Amino acid sequence: MSRRSVRDYLARPVPRDTMELIARCGINAPNAMNRQEWEIRIVDNPDFIDGVTALFVKANPDMALNSGFRNMFRNAPTVVFIAAPESAYSGVNCGLLGENMILAAWSMGIGSCCLGGPVSFMNSESAADYLSQLNFSEGYTLLYAIGFGFPAETPEARPRDEAKIRFVD
């Protein structure tokens, strides 16, 4: 109940051994018929993040005008990219994988934010070279990314509509 989407991080990457543990927590998520239809790429290289961000800003100059903008991944210093082949359950499986990673990270004091918008750009022709560097297997498509980092702030919870929960008799 305490986990929040963090969008302001300290400017230091999460240590690789910590990210490895977080990724291992992810791949231990439940998945349909144990197919494990996912691939994870962890990027903490500032040259990669800054390079693709420069292309993003060139295509979306207004985004860089936002106060505090440092990179297209909500300023996260470490980004995880998750890809899967198209199948009936890959979206659910990858969602479970990501949530395991997010909760594991939070338990270690590491914030995160699930990112859909940057993925649209990563899948565009403009970022093709960067997507290629992620080296996903043939037939795999980038579904989403998660930014990770040490929180510089943790927002308050927004209200939830509990009326959407109903028991069926």
Short mmCIF file of the C-alpha atoms (twelve columns), coordinates in Angstrom:
data_MODEL
# 
_entry.id   MODEL 
# 
loop_
_atom_site.group_PDB 
_atom_site.id 
_atom_site.type_symbol 
_atom_site.label_atom_id 
_atom_site.label_alt_id 
_atom_site.label_comp_id 
_atom_site.label_asym_id 
_atom_site.label_seq_id 
_atom_site.Cartn_x 
_atom_site.Cartn_y 
_atom_site.Cartn_z 
_atom_site.pdbx_PDB_model_num 
ATOM 1   C CA . MET A 1   0.000   0.000   0.000   1 
ATOM 2   C CA . SER A 2   2.956   2.351   0.414   1 
ATOM 3   C CA . ARG A 3   4.434   1.969   -3.079  1 
ATOM 4   C CA . ARG A 4   4.101   5.016   -5.325  1 
ATOM 5   C CA . SER A 5   5.231   5.907   -8.823  1 
ATOM 6   C CA . VAL A 6   8.367   7.978   -8.404  1 
ATOM 7   C CA . ARG A 7   9.174   10.641  -10.980 1 
ATOM 8   C CA . ASP A 8   12.051  12.432  -9.284  1 
ATOM 9   C CA . TYR A 9   15.232  10.504  -8.591  1 
ATOM 10  C CA . LEU A 10  18.668  11.167  -7.202  1 
ATOM 11  C CA . ALA A 11  21.180  11.292  -10.057 1 
ATOM 12  C CA . ARG A 12  22.880  7.972   -9.350  1 
ATOM 13  C CA . PRO A 13  22.133  4.577   -10.870 1 
ATOM 14  C CA . VAL A 14  20.965  1.632   -8.837  1 
ATOM 15  C CA . PRO A 15  23.943  -0.691  -8.210  1 
ATOM 16  C CA . ARG A 16  24.084  -3.543  -10.693 1 
ATOM 17  C CA . ASP A 17  23.995  -6.270  -8.039  1 
ATOM 18  C CA . THR A 18  20.782  -4.716  -6.679  1 
ATOM 19  C CA . MET A 19  19.264  -4.526  -10.178 1 
ATOM 20  C CA . GLU A 20  20.254  -8.144  -10.772 1 
ATOM 21  C CA . LEU A 21  18.344  -9.158  -7.633  1 
ATOM 22  C CA . ILE A 22  15.353  -7.059  -8.731  1 
ATOM 23  C CA . ALA A 23  15.421  -8.732  -12.174 1 
ATOM 24  C CA . ARG A 24  15.622  -12.181 -10.558 1 
ATOM 25  C CA . CYS A 25  12.531  -11.282 -8.523  1 
ATOM 26  C CA . GLY A 26  10.864  -10.343 -11.801 1 
ATOM 27  C CA . ILE A 27  11.578  -13.612 -13.575 1 
ATOM 28  C CA . ASN A 28  10.192  -15.508 -10.606 1 
ATOM 29  C CA . ALA A 29  6.743   -14.051 -11.260 1 
ATOM 30  C CA . PRO A 30  3.985   -16.481 -12.155 1 
ATOM 31  C CA . ASN A 31  3.587   -16.987 -15.890 1 
ATOM 32  C CA . ALA A 32  1.346   -19.049 -18.126 1 
ATOM 33  C CA . MET A 33  2.569   -22.630 -18.486 1 
ATOM 34  C CA . ASN A 34  6.039   -21.512 -17.343 1 
ATOM 35  C CA . ARG A 35  6.751   -20.182 -20.845 1 
ATOM 36  C CA . GLN A 36  8.812   -17.307 -19.444 1 
ATOM 37  C CA . GLU A 37  8.073   -15.281 -22.586 1 
ATOM 38  C CA . TRP A 38  10.045  -12.205 -21.724 1 
ATOM 39  C CA . GLU A 39  13.397  -10.614 -22.152 1 
ATOM 40  C CA . ILE A 40  14.772  -7.915  -19.873 1 
ATOM 41  C CA . ARG A 41  17.415  -5.343  -20.711 1 
ATOM 42  C CA . ILE A 42  18.783  -3.135  -17.951 1 
ATOM 43  C CA . VAL A 43  20.362  0.168   -18.983 1 
ATOM 44  C CA . ASP A 44  22.312  2.342   -16.559 1 
ATOM 45  C CA . ASN A 45  24.688  3.775   -19.145 1 
ATOM 46  C CA . PRO A 46  24.260  7.578   -19.163 1 
ATOM 47  C CA . ASP A 47  25.520  7.744   -22.773 1 
ATOM 48  C CA . PHE A 48  22.647  5.496   -23.899 1 
ATOM 49  C CA . ILE A 49  20.033  7.337   -21.820 1 
ATOM 50  C CA . ASP A 50  21.302  10.798  -22.803 1 
ATOM 51  C CA . GLY A 51  21.712  9.834   -26.458 1 
ATOM 52  C CA . VAL A 52  18.203  8.509   -26.961 1 
ATOM 53  C CA . THR A 53  16.847  11.408  -24.891 1 
ATOM 54  C CA . ALA A 54  18.542  13.885  -27.253 1 
ATOM 55  C CA . LEU A 55  16.704  12.267  -30.173 1 
ATOM 56  C CA . PHE A 56  13.462  12.326  -28.186 1 
ATOM 57  C CA . VAL A 57  13.870  16.041  -27.435 1 
ATOM 58  C CA . LYS A 58  14.615  16.754  -31.093 1 
ATOM 59  C CA . ALA A 59  11.298  15.097  -32.005 1 
ATOM 60  C CA . ASN A 60  9.434   16.509  -28.972 1 
ATOM 61  C CA . PRO A 61  11.060  19.856  -28.069 1 
ATOM 62  C CA . ASP A 62  8.252   20.933  -25.734 1 
ATOM 63  C CA . MET A 63  8.981   17.991  -23.415 1 
ATOM 64  C CA . ALA A 64  12.392  19.425  -22.504 1 
ATOM 65  C CA . LEU A 65  10.687  22.634  -21.332 1 
ATOM 66  C CA . ASN A 66  9.143   20.800  -18.374 1 
ATOM 67  C CA . SER A 67  10.706  21.857  -15.099 1 
ATOM 68  C CA . GLY A 68  13.395  19.432  -13.978 1 
ATOM 69  C CA . PHE A 69  13.511  17.463  -17.253 1 
ATOM 70  C CA . ARG A 70  16.737  15.440  -17.458 1 
ATOM 71  C CA . ASN A 71  15.724  12.427  -19.506 1 
ATOM 72  C CA . MET A 72  12.765  10.867  -21.271 1 
ATOM 73  C CA . PHE A 73  12.469  8.113   -18.649 1 
ATOM 74  C CA . ARG A 74  11.024  10.403  -15.952 1 
ATOM 75  C CA . ASN A 75  14.641  11.197  -15.034 1 
ATOM 76  C CA . ALA A 76  15.357  7.652   -13.860 1 
ATOM 77  C CA . PRO A 77  19.077  6.807   -13.928 1 
ATOM 78  C CA . THR A 78  18.388  3.100   -14.499 1 
ATOM 79  C CA . VAL A 79  15.848  1.834   -17.039 1 
ATOM 80  C CA . VAL A 80  14.560  -1.687  -17.560 1 
ATOM 81  C CA . PHE A 81  13.133  -2.564  -20.963 1 
ATOM 82  C CA . ILE A 82  10.765  -5.528  -21.203 1 
ATOM 83  C CA . ALA A 83  10.001  -7.309  -24.457 1 
ATOM 84  C CA . ALA A 84  8.053   -10.413 -25.431 1 
ATOM 85  C CA . PRO A 85  6.871   -12.299 -28.490 1 
ATOM 86  C CA . GLU A 86  3.250   -11.850 -29.455 1 
ATOM 87  C CA . SER A 87  1.185   -14.523 -27.733 1 
ATOM 88  C CA . ALA A 88  -2.056  -14.870 -25.830 1 
ATOM 89  C CA . TYR A 89  -0.445  -14.431 -22.428 1 
ATOM 90  C CA . SER A 90  2.743   -12.449 -22.990 1 
ATOM 91  C CA . GLY A 91  1.193   -9.148  -21.883 1 
ATOM 92  C CA . VAL A 92  -0.097  -10.646 -18.643 1 
ATOM 93  C CA . ASN A 93  3.156   -12.504 -18.026 1 
ATOM 94  C CA . CYS A 94  5.233   -9.371  -18.591 1 
ATOM 95  C CA . GLY A 95  2.893   -7.350  -16.384 1 
ATOM 96  C CA . LEU A 96  3.395   -9.806  -13.542 1 
ATOM 97  C CA . LEU A 97  7.161   -9.745  -14.113 1 
ATOM 98  C CA . GLY A 98  7.219   -5.953  -13.952 1 
ATOM 99  C CA . GLU A 99  5.090   -5.752  -10.832 1 
ATOM 100 C CA . ASN A 100 7.367   -8.243  -9.074  1 
ATOM 101 C CA . MET A 101 10.332  -6.035  -9.978  1 
ATOM 102 C CA . ILE A 102 8.573   -2.853  -8.832  1 
ATOM 103 C CA . LEU A 103 7.571   -4.333  -5.464  1 
ATOM 104 C CA . ALA A 104 10.997  -5.885  -4.893  1 
ATOM 105 C CA . ALA A 105 12.665  -2.552  -5.639  1 
ATOM 106 C CA . TRP A 106 10.339  -0.673  -3.297  1 
ATOM 107 C CA . SER A 107 11.143  -3.129  -0.493  1 
ATOM 108 C CA . MET A 108 14.821  -2.128  -0.941  1 
ATOM 109 C CA . GLY A 109 14.138  1.622   -0.895  1 
ATOM 110 C CA . ILE A 110 14.297  1.992   -4.677  1 
ATOM 111 C CA . GLY A 111 11.573  3.897   -6.484  1 
ATOM 112 C CA . SER A 112 10.157  3.137   -9.896  1 
ATOM 113 C CA . CYS A 113 7.772   4.343   -12.543 1 
ATOM 114 C CA . CYS A 114 6.191   2.209   -15.245 1 
ATOM 115 C CA . LEU A 115 6.762   3.930   -18.599 1 
ATOM 116 C CA . GLY A 116 4.642   3.536   -21.711 1 
ATOM 117 C CA . GLY A 117 5.255   6.835   -23.504 1 
ATOM 118 C CA . PRO A 118 9.005   6.416   -24.013 1 
ATOM 119 C CA . VAL A 119 8.373   2.973   -25.489 1 
ATOM 120 C CA . SER A 120 6.396   4.476   -28.356 1 
ATOM 121 C CA . PHE A 121 9.443   6.571   -29.159 1 
ATOM 122 C CA . MET A 122 11.840  3.645   -28.688 1 
ATOM 123 C CA . ASN A 123 9.764   1.667   -31.200 1 
ATOM 124 C CA . SER A 124 9.899   4.533   -33.726 1 
ATOM 125 C CA . GLU A 125 12.267  4.863   -36.669 1 
ATOM 126 C CA . SER A 126 13.991  7.770   -34.893 1 
ATOM 127 C CA . ALA A 127 15.236  5.501   -32.096 1 
ATOM 128 C CA . ALA A 128 15.835  2.366   -34.169 1 
ATOM 129 C CA . ASP A 129 19.575  2.376   -33.448 1 
ATOM 130 C CA . TYR A 130 18.952  2.470   -29.699 1 
ATOM 131 C CA . LEU A 131 16.285  -0.220  -29.854 1 
ATOM 132 C CA . SER A 132 18.749  -2.335  -31.837 1 
ATOM 133 C CA . GLN A 133 21.350  -1.916  -29.076 1 
ATOM 134 C CA . LEU A 134 18.942  -3.618  -26.675 1 
ATOM 135 C CA . ASN A 135 19.424  -6.719  -28.840 1 
ATOM 136 C CA . PHE A 136 16.101  -8.415  -28.209 1 
ATOM 137 C CA . SER A 137 15.618  -11.787 -29.851 1 
ATOM 138 C CA . GLU A 138 13.945  -11.967 -33.224 1 
ATOM 139 C CA . GLY A 139 10.172  -11.836 -32.896 1 
ATOM 140 C CA . TYR A 140 10.289  -9.955  -29.586 1 
ATOM 141 C CA . THR A 141 8.631   -6.552  -29.283 1 
ATOM 142 C CA . LEU A 142 9.386   -3.916  -26.670 1 
ATOM 143 C CA . LEU A 143 6.235   -3.696  -24.527 1 
ATOM 144 C CA . TYR A 144 7.143   -1.249  -21.790 1 
ATOM 145 C CA . ALA A 145 9.914   0.139   -19.646 1 
ATOM 146 C CA . ILE A 146 10.350  0.794   -15.956 1 
ATOM 147 C CA . GLY A 147 12.494  3.583   -14.581 1 
ATOM 148 C CA . PHE A 148 14.338  2.768   -11.338 1 
ATOM 149 C CA . GLY A 149 16.286  4.960   -8.972  1 
ATOM 150 C CA . PHE A 150 16.691  6.290   -5.483  1 
ATOM 151 C CA . PRO A 151 13.715  8.573   -4.818  1 
ATOM 152 C CA . ALA A 152 14.345  12.289  -4.446  1 
ATOM 153 C CA . GLU A 153 10.641  12.518  -3.569  1 
ATOM 154 C CA . THR A 154 7.773   10.167  -2.925  1 
ATOM 155 C CA . PRO A 155 4.365   11.510  -3.875  1 
ATOM 156 C CA . GLU A 156 1.288   11.117  -1.743  1 
ATOM 157 C CA . ALA A 157 -1.229  8.468   -2.750  1 
ATOM 158 C CA . ARG A 158 -4.017  9.641   -4.995  1 
ATOM 159 C CA . PRO A 159 -7.569  8.605   -4.112  1 
ATOM 160 C CA . ARG A 160 -8.754  5.280   -5.436  1 
ATOM 161 C CA . ASP A 161 -12.321 4.477   -6.473  1 
ATOM 162 C CA . GLU A 162 -13.180 1.626   -4.148  1 
ATOM 163 C CA . ALA A 163 -16.690 1.452   -5.647  1 
ATOM 164 C CA . LYS A 164 -15.100 -0.478  -8.504  1 
ATOM 165 C CA . ILE A 165 -14.607 -3.423  -6.152  1 
ATOM 166 C CA . ARG A 166 -17.655 -5.628  -5.930  1 
ATOM 167 C CA . PHE A 167 -18.413 -9.121  -4.788  1 
ATOM 168 C CA . VAL A 168 -20.595 -11.228 -7.047  1 
ATOM 169 C CA . ASP A 169 -23.104 -13.499 -5.316  1 
# 
